[in-house]
Amino acid sequence: MMKHYSVLLNECIEGLSIQEDGIYVDGTLGRGGHSSEILKRIPKGHLYAFDRDISAIKESTPRLQEIGNNFTCIHSAFSNLKEELHKLGVDGMDGMLLDLGVSSPQFDEADRGFSYRFDAPLDMRMDQSQELSAYTIVNTWSYEELVSIFYRYGEENFSKQIARKIEQAREKKRIETTGELVKIIKSALPMKVLNKKGHPAKKVFQAIRIAVNDELGELETVLKDALDLLHVGGRLCVISFQSLEDRIVKETFASYSKPKQIDKRIPILPQDMEEVSYRLINRKPILANEEELSENNRSHSAKLRIIERIR
């Protein structure tokens, strides 16, 4: 089994400013790296750890039990944060961490269909119990819908050409595997693109994965709910791995930490000025240091943003 690295681990733990009796949420349990370090620091508190992937919960639970029993694993998307915590009688928290995107083990498990490195069934579901999969999207969504997600979620310049090739291929037979999809994508691209650094299927695979798991919609929901649930002094730490996610995090944090724009031509008294309830801990994203970059290739694209509730 490959060694699992928790991205920006020290920076996240420092950023959360953990209180030993606090209530903390890890929205993306994964293999338990971040959760373990949080749990070690809250002997009088409680950790709630979410994951859509039941295999992640099964694998991480023994690791957490070695530290303590003051944790609860929740098999659910993090967008259900408020609802799931409310069921447990929890209506506030002292901090939350979100490590976005697909966990490294999911990429490394060929049969999950997340990676273009392996030939596997088209799947890409983080939650194996949901119906919508990559197979459904590739084989049943219209040309227009495919173009839309490839462009919006993958920022793929050859979205139309790739969608057309997929449409032509599935008229002959269903597209069953990631390997078949990679060949179709390559057939739609000019040689100058194929010769570029990086895998030619990367953007389309990212787009399909985001669509299958509604990743951006889930993110928008959880950010608003997490900010509402934070106690005063509580912090939200978010690690993103691509520009679409980071843009949503950056814009959401900015909207909560800045007063609403007012018409400067209208006079306003100081006591009538709106006070913001949140402050940015870092204006620019925190990036991995050289030591981490040398050990974990996935850290290269990671960006950490932190916000704190101040009133």
PyMOL commands that set and color helices and strands:
alter all, ss='L'
color gray80, all
select helices_A, chain A and resi 9-16+33-40+54-65+78-87+104-108+110-112+134-140+143-154+159-172+178-188+191-194+202-213+215-229+243-257+270-272+290-295+297-301
alter helices_A, ss='H'
color red, helices_A
select strands_A, chain A and resi 23-26+46-51+71-75+93-99+230-240+278-280+303-309
alter strands_A, ss='S'
color yellow, strands_A
deselect
rebuild
show_as cartoon
